[in-house]
């Protein structure tokens, strides 16, 4: 019950805090405070009012924003986990947000290396396709030497071009 009420309040405050009109109201309050300075002789009490007000608001907003971001992050993670679960992706990625930073970094490095290997394979396939199209053949050679003419060794070990 308390959690649901807090969630509603946190969502509402986070939404309101992000509105342009909220920013305009805050600017107006600061301008009004600054303009009132001469009337209060720029006293310590006058300065304490703005300092205390902004400190309290900042203190409370930190917790509300953190709560909202925690829930948003968990919701996004749950959605990603579901996409991984129902796709052809590797299920061992589900729940990695609970690992240590170094463990996640290690997984990220492995993924980057796998992506680079994949990119190289795609580049090689594209190059082979380009060579095949240039030579007017339908399929690219399987190896770098496959496009060269075959040679056979004669009786004395000299190489001759095959017909």
Long-range contacts (C-beta under 8 A, 24 or more apart in sequence): 6-67, 7-67, 7-71, 9-64, 10-64, 10-67, 10-68, 11-68, 13-61, 13-64, 14-64, 14-65, 14-68, 17-61, 17-64, 17-65
